[in-house]
Amino acid sequence: MKKSEKKGIWFYGLSGSGKTYASKILAKKMKNSILIDGDDVRKLLSQDLGYSSHDRKIQIKRIFGITKIVLKSNLFPIISTVYMNKYISKNLKKNKVHLVKINRDLKKIMKKHKTYKNKKNVVGKDIKLQPIKSTQIFNSGEKSFCKNIMKLIK
C-alpha cells in the first residue's frame, strides 16, 4: 500500500510488544492523526467485556466501528490492539487501513510483563492469534525499531 493510499494504521501484537510506543511515535509525525488504543477503549467503552476470545472479538469490532467514524471525519487513525482476526483484517484492507503486526521475543515479554503472570485468557499464552497476512515488524528494543515504524508512513 502506498502512503497516499493509507488512511490509517492498525498495530496488533502481544502485550508488551511495543504497539503503544509505535503508535505514539507515528502520532507525533502524522498531522490529522488520532490514537485509538485498545486499552483505553476497554476502560472507557467496554467495561462490560472480559478477556475471552468471544469478548475480544466484540472489542475489536467496537474499535473498528470507532475507526470508521474517525475515517469519515477525514482523520488518520492509529490503532493498537492485542487481538486481531481475519474478519477485521479484511475490513481494514477495504477501508485502506494498513495492518501491522509487532513481534517481540516472547520469552523476554513473558518474564517482564505483568499480563503473563497468573492470568487467564491471555493472547499468546491461552488464546492463539489467527495467521493473518500483514506487515511484520520486529521490536528488538533498538533504534532500528523506530526507523522501521517511520518507514510505514514514507
PADREN-624086 format. One line per 2 residues: for each residue x, y, z of N, C-alpha, C, O, CB. Coordinates in pm, 1 decimal. Glycine has a CB too. Layout:
REM residues N
X/Y/Z/X/Y/Z/X/Y/Z/X/Y/Z/X/Y/Z | ...
This chain:
REM residues 154
83.2/-117.3/0.0/0.0/0.0/0.0/88.3/124.5/0.0/175.0/138.4/86.2/-95.0/-0.7/120.7 | 68.0/212.6/-92.8/143.8/336.6/-98.3/92.4/431.2/8.7/-20.9/419.4/55.5/134.3/401.6/-238.2
179.8/527.5/47.4/141.7/622.6/151.3/10.7/692.8/117.5/-76.2/707.9/203.3/252.0/725.3/171.5 | -3.1/735.3/-6.9/-122.4/808.9/-45.9/-249.3/724.6/-32.1/-359.1/778.4/-18.3/-108.4/857.9/-188.6
-233.4/593.1/-36.0/-348.6/503.6/-21.8/-382.6/476.1/124.5/-496.0/439.5/155.4/-321.7/372.3/-93.5 | -287.0/493.1/213.9/-310.8/462.2/354.9/-399.1/568.2/417.5/-372.9/688.1/409.1/-178.2/451.1/431.9
-504.9/519.2/480.8/-593.6/611.8/550.6/-584.2/593.7/701.3/-647.8/666.4/777.6/-737.8/592.4/504.5 | -502.9/494.5/744.4/-482.2/468.2/886.0/-387.2/351.1/903.6/-353.7/281.7/807.6/-615.8/440.3/956.5
-344.3/330.0/1027.3/-256.3/216.7/1060.4/-309.5/150.9/1186.8/-342.9/218.1/1284.4/-106.8/262.9/1079.7 | -316.7/17.6/1183.1/-362.6/-60.6/1298.4/-248.6/-154.1/1338.5/-210.9/-243.3/1262.5/-494.8/-141.8/1265.3
-194.3/-133.0/1458.5/-91.7/-221.0/1513.6/-158.5/-327.3/1599.8/-251.8/-298.7/1674.8/12.7/-140.5/1596.2 | -109.6/-449.6/1588.0/-155.1/-554.2/1679.8/-36.0/-641.2/1715.7/62.3/-647.5/1641.9/-270.1/-639.8/1617.0
-45.8/-707.4/1828.6/62.1/-793.1/1876.8/46.0/-814.5/2026.2/-43.5/-758.3/2089.3/200.6/-731.7/1844.9 | 131.8/-894.5/2080.4/122.1/-932.2/2221.4/138.3/-812.3/2314.4/197.4/-710.7/2277.6/226.7/-1037.1/2254.6
85.0/-826.0/2434.5/105.9/-723.9/2537.1/255.4/-706.6/2558.7/328.9/-804.3/2573.0/34.4/-762.0/2670.6 | 299.3/-582.8/2560.9/440.6/-555.4/2582.6/525.6/-558.0/2457.5/647.9/-546.7/2466.2/494.4/-652.2/2678.1
463.5/-572.7/2340.5/542.1/-581.7/2216.4/586.1/-444.8/2163.4/680.1/-437.3/2084.3/461.1/-653.2/2109.5 | 520.3/-337.5/2205.5/559.2/-204.3/2160.9/455.0/-133.4/2075.4/486.8/-36.2/2006.9/685.7/-213.5/2085.0
331.6/-180.9/2078.6/225.4/-121.7/1995.8/196.6/23.0/2034.6/189.6/110.5/1948.3/97.4/-204.1/2007.5 | 180.3/47.8/2162.5/150.1/182.8/2209.3/267.7/275.6/2180.4/248.8/389.6/2138.1/117.4/182.3/2360.2
387.0/227.0/2203.2/508.3/304.2/2174.0/513.6/341.4/2026.0/539.0/456.7/1991.2/634.5/224.2/2213.6 | 489.8/244.3/1940.2/489.5/268.9/1795.0/382.1/369.8/1757.8/404.9/457.9/1674.8/467.3/137.4/1717.4
265.2/357.1/1818.9/154.7/448.9/1791.4/191.1/591.9/1826.9/161.6/684.4/1751.2/30.3/406.7/1868.2 | 254.2/610.3/1940.2/292.1/744.4/1984.8/398.8/805.6/1894.2/396.2/925.8/1867.9/342.6/739.8/2129.2
491.5/724.6/1847.0/594.1/774.8/1754.4/528.0/825.7/1626.9/558.6/935.2/1579.8/698.0/664.0/1721.0 | 438.2/746.5/1571.8/369.3/787.3/1448.7/281.3/909.5/1469.7/277.0/998.1/1384.3/285.1/672.8/1395.6
212.3/915.2/1580.4/120.9/1027.1/1607.5/195.5/1160.1/1610.3/141.4/1262.7/1569.2/47.7/1005.5/1740.8 | 319.7/1158.6/1658.6/399.8/1281.1/1661.6/433.8/1329.2/1520.9/451.5/1449.0/1498.9/528.2/1258.5/1741.1
442.9/1236.9/1426.0/484.0/1270.1/1289.4/367.1/1292.8/1194.1/382.5/1357.8/1090.6/570.9/1160.7/1235.3 | 251.3/1239.7/1228.8/136.8/1245.1/1138.0/42.2/1358.6/1175.4/-7.8/1365.2/1287.7/61.7/1111.9/1138.9
18.5/1447.1/1080.1/-81.9/1550.0/1101.6/-218.2/1484.2/1087.4/-233.7/1385.8/1015.1/-65.1/1669.4/1001.2 | -314.9/1538.4/1155.8/-452.6/1487.9/1147.6/-467.8/1344.7/1198.2/-560.0/1274.0/1157.5/-500.8/1495.2/1005.0
-378.1/1301.7/1286.6/-389.1/1164.2/1337.6/-460.9/1163.8/1471.2/-465.5/1264.4/1542.0/-249.6/1099.1/1351.8 | -515.9/1049.6/1503.4/-581.9/1028.5/1632.6/-547.1/887.5/1680.1/-553.4/791.4/1603.5/-738.5/1048.4/1621.8
-510.5/877.2/1807.5/-476.6/747.4/1865.6/-601.7/678.3/1918.3/-683.7/738.5/1987.7/-373.1/763.8/1978.4 | -614.1/551.4/1883.9/-721.6/467.2/1937.4/-653.7/345.8/1999.5/-616.3/251.9/1929.2/-826.8/425.0/1824.9
-638.2/348.3/2129.5/-569.6/240.5/2199.5/-672.3/144.0/2256.7/-766.7/185.1/2324.2/-478.5/296.3/2311.4 | -653.5/16.5/2229.5/-746.9/-85.8/2276.3/-766.8/-83.9/2426.6/-877.6/-108.4/2474.3/-699.1/-221.4/2234.4
-661.1/-55.1/2502.5/-673.3/-48.3/2648.1/-764.4/67.0/2690.3/-844.3/52.7/2782.9/-534.9/-32.5/2712.6 | -752.1/181.8/2622.0/-837.8/296.7/2653.9/-984.0/266.5/2620.3/-1074.3/299.3/2697.3/-790.5/422.4/2577.2
-1006.0/204.0/2505.4/-1142.7/169.5/2465.9/-1202.9/73.2/2567.5/-1320.0/85.3/2603.5/-1145.3/107.3/2324.1 | -1123.4/-21.5/2613.0/-1173.3/-118.0/2711.8/-1212.4/-47.2/2842.3/-1316.4/-77.7/2900.8/-1066.3/-226.5/2740.0
-1129.5/46.8/2887.4/-1157.1/118.6/3012.8/-1279.4/209.5/3001.0/-1358.4/221.0/3094.7/-1035.4/201.4/3053.9 | -1294.1/273.7/2885.4/-1397.0/377.2/2871.7/-1528.0/329.6/2809.4/-1634.4/382.8/2841.0/-1343.2/488.5/2790.0
-1521.2/229.5/2720.7/-1641.2/187.1/2648.5/-1677.2/39.6/2665.0/-1792.3/1.3/2644.1/-1623.6/216.0/2504.3 | -1582.4/-40.9/2701.4/-1605.9/-185.4/2701.8/-1592.1/-247.0/2839.8/-1539.4/-357.3/2853.7/-1510.7/-253.0/2607.3
-1639.4/-176.2/2942.2/-1630.7/-230.6/3078.2/-1713.3/-357.4/3093.0/-1692.8/-434.7/3186.6/-1677.0/-126.6/3180.0 | -1806.9/-379.1/3000.7/-1892.5/-497.5/3005.9/-1823.5/-622.9/2953.5/-1877.9/-732.8/2964.3/-2018.3/-472.9/2927.1
-1705.0/-607.3/2897.1/-1636.5/-721.6/2836.7/-1524.0/-775.0/2923.6/-1457.8/-701.2/2996.6/-1581.6/-683.3/2701.8 | -1505.0/-905.8/2913.2/-1390.0/-969.2/2976.8/-1279.7/-988.1/2873.1/-1264.4/-907.9/2781.0/-1429.5/-1105.3/3040.9
-1203.7/-1095.1/2890.0/-1088.6/-1118.0/2802.4/-1096.3/-1249.6/2725.9/-996.4/-1294.0/2669.2/-962.1/-1115.0/2883.3 | -1212.6/-1311.9/2723.7/-1227.5/-1437.4/2649.2/-1215.0/-1409.9/2499.8/-1220.1/-1294.5/2457.3/-1363.8/-1505.2/2680.9
-1198.7/-1514.7/2420.6/-1191.4/-1498.8/2274.5/-1317.4/-1429.7/2222.5/-1309.4/-1341.3/2137.3/-1173.0/-1636.5/2204.9 | -1433.0/-1469.8/2273.6/-1559.5/-1410.3/2231.5/-1562.3/-1259.9/2260.5/-1599.6/-1180.3/2174.4/-1676.7/-1479.9/2301.8
-1523.0/-1221.9/2381.8/-1522.9/-1080.6/2419.7/-1419.5/-1000.1/2340.6/-1442.1/-883.5/2308.3/-1495.9/-1066.8/2569.2 | -1308.2/-1062.1/2310.5/-1205.9/-993.2/2230.9/-1257.0/-964.0/2089.6/-1225.2/-859.7/2032.4/-1076.9/-1077.7/2224.1
-1335.9/-1055.7/2033.5/-1395.0/-1031.8/1900.7/-1490.7/-913.0/1905.5/-1492.1/-830.2/1814.3/-1469.4/-1158.2/1850.1 | -1568.9/-904.7/2009.4/-1660.3/-791.0/2025.8/-1579.7/-661.6/2041.0/-1613.3/-559.2/1981.5/-1753.5/-812.1/2149.2
-1475.0/-667.4/2120.0/-1390.9/-549.8/2144.3/-1331.2/-494.9/2014.7/-1336.3/-374.1/1991.5/-1278.9/-584.6/2242.1 | -1274.6/-581.2/1930.1/-1213.8/-526.7/1808.5/-1319.3/-481.4/1707.3/-1291.6/-394.8/1624.3/-1122.1/-630.8/1744.6
-1439.7/-538.9/1713.0/-1548.5/-486.5/1628.6/-1584.0/-344.6/1672.2/-1608.3/-257.9/1588.2/-1674.3/-578.6/1636.4 | -1586.9/-321.1/1801.5/-1613.7/-186.0/1852.3/-1503.2/-89.6/1809.5/-1530.1/22.2/1765.6/-1626.5/-187.4/2006.3
-1380.6/-134.0/1822.7/-1268.3/-48.2/1784.1/-1271.9/-20.8/1634.0/-1240.7/90.0/1590.2/-1133.7/-113.3/1823.6 | -1309.5/-120.6/1555.8/-1322.9/-98.8/1411.9/-1433.8/3.0/1382.7/-1420.0/85.1/1292.1/-1352.2/-232.1/1339.8
-1542.6/-2.0/1458.5/-1650.0/95.9/1443.4/-1600.0/237.3/1471.4/-1632.4/330.9/1398.3/-1766.4/62.0/1536.8 | -1521.4/252.0/1577.0/-1461.9/382.8/1608.2/-1369.9/426.0/1494.3/-1367.9/542.9/1455.8/-1383.0/377.6/1742.6
-1294.6/331.3/1441.4/-1204.3/360.1/1329.6/-1282.0/414.8/1210.0/-1238.9/511.4/1147.0/-1126.6/233.4/1288.8 | -1395.5/353.9/1178.8/-1476.3/400.7/1065.8/-1529.3/542.2/1088.5/-1535.7/621.8/994.8/-1593.0/305.2/1041.5
-1566.9/573.4/1211.4/-1611.8/708.9/1244.0/-1497.6/808.3/1222.3/-1517.5/915.7/1165.6/-1663.0/716.0/1390.2 | -1378.6/771.6/1267.9/-1261.0/857.7/1251.7/-1230.3/878.7/1103.5/-1199.2/990.2/1061.6/-1138.4/796.5/1323.7
-1238.8/771.9/1024.4/-1213.3/782.4/880.3/-1313.8/875.8/813.6/-1277.3/954.1/725.8/-1218.8/643.6/814.4 | -1440.6/867.7/855.1/-1543.4/957.0/800.0/-1512.7/1103.3/830.2/-1553.3/1192.6/755.7/-1681.2/920.3/856.1
-1441.1/1127.4/939.1/-1404.9/1263.5/978.3/-1275.1/1309.2/911.4/-1222.2/1415.9/942.6/-1391.0/1272.4/1130.2 | -1224.5/1227.0/818.9/-1100.3/1256.9/746.3/-979.0/1272.3/837.1/-887.9/1350.1/808.7/-1117.7/1382.5/666.0
-979.3/1196.6/946.9/-862.6/1189.1/1033.4/-789.7/1058.5/1005.4/-846.3/965.9/947.2/-902.8/1199.7/1183.5 | -664.1/1051.8/1047.0/-579.7/934.5/1025.6/-574.2/855.5/1156.6/-501.8/894.6/1248.3/-435.4/975.7/977.5
-649.9/744.2/1167.3/-647.9/666.6/1291.9/-520.8/582.5/1304.8/-475.1/519.7/1209.3/-770.7/575.8/1299.1 | -466.1/583.7/1425.2/-353.2/497.7/1460.3/-403.9/411.3/1575.5/-421.6/458.8/1687.7/-221.5/581.8/1500.2
-426.7/284.9/1545.7/-495.3/195.0/1637.8/-397.2/91.2/1692.0/-306.6/47.3/1621.1/-614.6/125.7/1567.9 | -415.7/52.6/1817.3/-334.7/-57.3/1871.6/-421.8/-150.2/1954.7/-494.8/-107.1/2043.9/-217.9/-2.7/1957.0
-411.9/-279.3/1922.8/-484.4/-382.9/1996.3/-396.3/-506.3/2010.1/-299.3/-524.3/1936.4/-617.8/-418.5/1925.4 | -431.8/-589.1/2104.4/-361.8/-715.7/2122.2/-415.6/-818.2/2022.9/-339.1/-893.1/1962.2/-376.7/-767.1/2267.6
-544.6/-820.9/2007.3/-611.7/-925.4/1929.5/-642.5/-877.5/1787.3/-661.8/-758.3/1763.4/-741.5/-969.1/1999.8 | -646.7/-971.2/1695.2/-686.3/-943.4/1556.6/-746.3/-1071.8/1500.3/-707.1/-1181.7/1539.6/-563.5/-893.5/1468.8
-841.3/-1057.8/1408.1/-894.0/-1175.0/1338.7/-909.5/-1144.3/1189.7/-893.5/-1030.0/1146.7/-1029.7/-1218.8/1399.7 | -940.4/-1246.8/1112.8/-947.3/-1233.1/967.1/-1060.8/-1141.6/922.4/-1046.3/-1069.9/823.4/-963.9/-1369.3/902.9
-1172.7/-1142.8/992.9/-1286.8/-1059.2/956.8/-1248.0/-910.5/961.1/-1272.7/-836.4/866.0/-1406.0/-1086.8/1051.8 | -1187.6/-868.7/1071.4/-1147.1/-727.5/1084.5/-1034.7/-697.3/986.6/-1032.2/-590.1/926.0/-1102.0/-695.3/1230.3
-942.3/-790.4/970.8/-831.3/-771.3/876.9/-881.8/-740.4/735.5/-832.5/-648.2/670.5/-742.2/-896.2/874.3 | -979.0/-816.9/688.8/-1036.7/-794.5/555.2/-1103.2/-657.5/546.4/-1090.2/-588.2/445.5/-1139.0/-904.8/521.4
-1174.1/-618.9/651.5/-1241.2/-489.2/651.3/-1142.8/-372.6/659.7/-1169.0/-265.1/605.7/-1338.9/-481.7/766.6 | -1031.7/-393.4/726.0/-929.6/-289.5/729.6/-874.7/-264.9/589.1/-855.9/-150.8/546.9/-815.6/-328.4/826.2
-849.5/-374.6/518.3/-797.7/-362.6/382.2/-896.4/-286.1/293.0/-855.8/-199.7/215.3/-769.4/-502.3/323.2 | -1024.2/-317.5/304.2/-1127.5/-248.0/225.8/-1130.0/-98.5/255.6/-1160.2/-17.2/168.3/-1265.1/-308.5/254.2
-1097.7/-63.2/380.8/-1100.6/76.8/423.5/-963.8/144.6/416.6/-946.2/256.5/464.6/-1153.8/85.8/564.2 | -867.3/74.9/356.0/-731.0/126.6/334.8/-658.1/160.8/465.3/-581.9/257.2/472.8/-736.5/250.1/246.9
-684.1/78.8/567.3/-611.6/90.6/693.2/-505.7/-19.3/693.3/-537.2/-138.0/684.2/-708.3/79.0/818.5 | -380.5/22.3/703.7/-265.5/-68.3/695.7/-253.8/-147.9/825.6/-249.5/-89.8/934.0/-134.3/10.8/668.0
-248.5/-279.7/814.7/-238.2/-368.7/930.6/-92.6/-407.9/952.0/-25.3/-455.2/860.4/-326.5/-495.2/911.7 | -44.8/-387.3/1075.5/95.6/-414.5/1108.5/101.5/-495.9/1237.2/48.7/-454.9/1340.5/176.8/-281.9/1123.4
166.3/-611.4/1229.4/188.0/-691.9/1349.6/325.7/-659.9/1405.5/425.8/-664.2/1334.0/174.5/-844.2/1318.9 | 329.3/-627.8/1534.2/456.9/-602.2/1600.8/494.3/-727.0/1679.5/419.8/-772.6/1766.2/448.9/-476.3/1694.3
610.5/-780.6/1647.7/660.8/-901.0/1713.0/774.1/-863.4/1807.4/845.9/-766.0/1784.8/708.8/-1005.2/1608.4 | 788.5/-940.4/1911.0/897.7/-922.5/2006.1/930.7/-1059.5/2064.4/847.3/-1149.9/2061.2/859.9/-819.4/2119.2
1049.2/-1075.2/2116.6/1091.4/-1201.6/2175.9/994.2/-1240.2/2287.8/988.4/-1174.9/2392.0/1237.2/-1191.3/2230.2 | 918.4/-1346.9/2264.4/813.3/-1389.7/2356.7/867.4/-1421.5/2496.0/803.5/-1388.0/2595.8/742.1/-1511.3/2300.8
983.1/-1485.0/2504.1/1039.7/-1520.8/2635.5/1069.4/-1396.1/2717.6/1043.7/-1393.4/2837.9/1168.4/-1604.3/2618.3 | 1124.0/-1291.6/2652.5/1154.0/-1166.7/2723.2/1026.0/-1099.7/2771.7/1019.0/-1050.5/2884.3/1232.6/-1070.7/2632.2
925.5/-1098.5/2685.6/798.7/-1036.1/2723.5/737.3/-1108.3/2843.1/694.2/-1044.5/2939.2/700.4/-1036.5/2604.8 | 733.4/-1240.1/2837.1/668.0/-1317.8/2943.1/739.5/-1303.6/3077.2/675.8/-1312.5/3182.1/661.7/-1464.9/2903.8
870.2/-1281.7/3075.2/944.6/-1263.0/3200.1/914.4/-1126.9/3262.8/903.5/-1115.3/3384.8/1095.6/-1276.8/3174.9 | 900.9/-1024.6/3179.2/890.2/-887.6/3229.0/747.4/-835.8/3243.9/720.2/-756.1/3333.7/964.3/-797.2/3138.5
657.7/-878.9/3159.3/525.5/-816.3/3152.3/427.0/-881.4/3248.0/412.7/-1003.6/3249.3/471.4/-823.2/3010.5 | 358.4/-799.3/3328.6/265.5/-849.0/3431.9/146.6/-924.5/3373.4/87.7/-1007.9/3442.2/214.6/-733.3/3515.8
109.9/-897.5/3248.7/-4.7/-962.8/3185.5/10.2/-1114.7/3182.4/-89.7/-1186.4/3186.9/-23.2/-910.1/3044.1 | 131.2/-1163.6/3174.8/154.0/-1307.0/3154.8/166.7/-1385.0/3285.2/188.0/-1506.3/3283.1/278.1/-1327.3/3072.6
154.1/-1317.8/3396.5/170.7/-1384.8/3525.5/35.6/-1409.8/3591.8/-36.4/-1316.1/3626.3/260.3/-1301.3/3618.1 | 2.9/-1536.2/3608.8/-116.9/-1578.8/3682.8/-247.6/-1521.6/3630.0/-338.3/-1494.8/3708.8/-102.7/-1540.7/3825.8
-260.0/-1502.3/3500.8/-384.5/-1454.8/3440.5/-430.8/-1555.1/3336.5/-351.2/-1630.4/3280.4/-366.1/-1314.3/3377.0 | -562.1/-1554.6/3311.6/-620.5/-1642.7/3210.8/-666.1/-1560.0/3091.9/-677.7/-1437.8/3100.9/-738.5/-1723.8/3269.4
-691.9/-1627.3/2980.7/-737.5/-1563.8/2857.2/-638.3/-1460.0/2805.0/-677.1/-1350.6/2764.0/-872.3/-1498.6/2879.6 | -511.0/-1495.5/2807.1/-405.5/-1407.1/2760.4/-369.2/-1444.6/2616.6/-338.8/-1560.0/2586.5/-280.8/-1415.0/2853.4
-373.3/-1344.4/2528.9/-334.2/-1368.2/2388.8/-185.7/-1402.2/2385.9/-103.7/-1333.4/2446.7/-365.0/-1242.8/2297.9 | -152.9/-1508.0/2315.1/-15.5/-1554.9/2306.6/15.3/-1664.6/2406.9/113.3/-1737.5/2391.6/78.8/-1440.3/2327.1
-67.7/-1676.5/2508.8/-48.8/-1779.3/2611.3/-165.8/-1877.0/2604.1/-145.5/-1994.8/2574.6/-37.6/-1715.7/2754.2 | -287.3/-1830.6/2630.4/-407.4/-1914.3/2626.4/-484.5/-1900.1/2494.9/-548.2/-1994.5/2448.2/-498.5/-1879.4/2742.8
-477.4/-1781.6/2437.0/-550.9/-1752.6/2313.5/-450.4/-1733.4/2201.1/-363.1/-1646.9/2207.8/-641.8/-1626.0/2329.4 | -464.2/-1814.8/2098.8/-373.2/-1806.9/1984.2/-427.5/-1707.7/1881.6/-548.1/-1699.3/1858.6/-353.7/-1946.8/1919.4
-336.4/-1633.4/1821.1/-374.8/-1543.2/1713.1/-390.6/-1622.9/1584.4/-313.6/-1715.1/1557.5/-270.2/-1430.1/1695.2 | -490.5/-1586.9/1505.6/-507.3/-1647.9/1373.5/-393.7/-1599.5/1283.8/-350.6/-1484.7/1294.9/-647.3/-1612.6/1311.3
-344.9/-1686.6/1194.7/-244.8/-1637.1/1098.6/-312.2/-1538.7/1003.1/-409.9/-1572.7/936.4/-179.0/-1755.8/1018.8 | -259.5/-1417.8/997.3/-318.1/-1310.9/917.0/-208.4/-1246.3/834.6/-98.4/-1220.2/883.4/-389.4/-1205.6/1006.4
-240.4/-1221.3/709.2/-144.8/-1154.6/621.7/-137.3/-1007.0/660.7/-236.7/-934.7/652.6/-185.0/-1170.9/471.6 | -18.8/-963.1/703.1/1.6/-824.4/743.7/150.4/-792.5/737.0/234.3/-882.0/726.8/-54.2/-798.9/886.9
181.1/-664.2/742.8/320.3/-622.5/754.6/369.0/-667.3/891.5/295.3/-658.2/989.7/336.8/-466.9/735.3 | 492.4/-715.3/898.6/550.2/-762.5/1024.1/670.1/-674.5/1059.7/757.2/-649.6/976.4/592.4/-912.5/1013.5
673.0/-628.2/1184.1/788.4/-552.2/1233.4/835.5/-619.7/1361.5/755.1/-654.7/1447.8/752.3/-400.0/1258.5 | 966.6/-637.5/1372.6/1021.9/-696.3/1494.7/1075.2/-584.6/1583.4/1153.4/-500.7/1538.7/1134.4/-799.4/1461.8
1032.9/-584.1/1707.9/1079.7/-487.3/1805.3/1194.3/-549.3/1883.3/1173.7/-631.1/1972.9/965.1/-442.6/1900.0 | 1314.5/-509.2/1847.7/1433.4/-561.2/1913.8/1469.2/-477.9/2036.6/1558.2/-514.1/2113.6/1550.8/-564.5/1816.5
1398.5/-365.4/2054.0/1432.3/-274.4/2163.0/1541.0/-176.2/2122.7/1587.2/-96.8/2204.7/1476.5/-352.9/2285.0 | 1581.7/-181.4/1997.3/1687.8/-93.8/1945.1/1626.3/21.0/1866.1/1505.7/23.0/1841.8/1786.7/-173.6/1855.9
1710.0/116.6/1826.0/1664.9/231.4/1746.9/1610.1/189.2/1610.7/1529.7/261.1/1551.5/1779.6/329.9/1727.9 | 1652.2/75.4/1561.6/1604.2/28.6/1431.0/1452.6/8.3/1432.2/1388.2/20.1/1328.0/1674.7/-102.5/1391.9
1395.1/-22.2/1548.5/1250.4/-38.1/1560.7/1181.1/92.8/1523.7/1084.5/92.7/1447.3/1211.7/-81.8/1704.5 | 1229.7/203.2/1577.2/1172.0/335.2/1545.6/1186.1/366.6/1396.8/1093.8/420.6/1335.8/1240.3/445.9/1629.5
1299.5/333.6/1339.1/1320.3/359.0/1195.6/1222.5/278.4/1111.6/1169.2/328.5/1012.6/1464.8/325.1/1154.7 | 1199.0/154.4/1150.5/1104.4/70.5/1077.1/961.1/122.9/1087.1/883.2/110.8/992.5/1110.6/-72.4/1129.0
927.6/180.3/1200.2/794.4/240.5/1215.9/780.9/359.7/1121.2/678.9/375.5/1054.2/770.2/285.0/1363.9 | 883.2/441.8/1116.4/877.1/560.4/1031.0/868.8/524.0/883.1/811.0/598.8/804.4/998.5/648.6/1055.5
925.0/411.8/845.1/916.2/366.1/704.5/771.2/338.4/664.4/737.7/342.5/546.0/1001.6/238.6/683.6 | 686.3/310.4/761.6/545.7/280.8/732.0/472.4/399.5/671.2/374.8/381.4/598.4/474.4/236.9/857.9
518.3/519.5/700.0/447.7/638.2/650.0/522.1/706.0/536.8/481.8/813.6/492.6/425.9/737.2/762.2 | 627.6/646.9/489.8/703.0/705.7/376.5/653.9/651.1/245.7/704.9/688.5/140.1/853.3/678.8/390.1
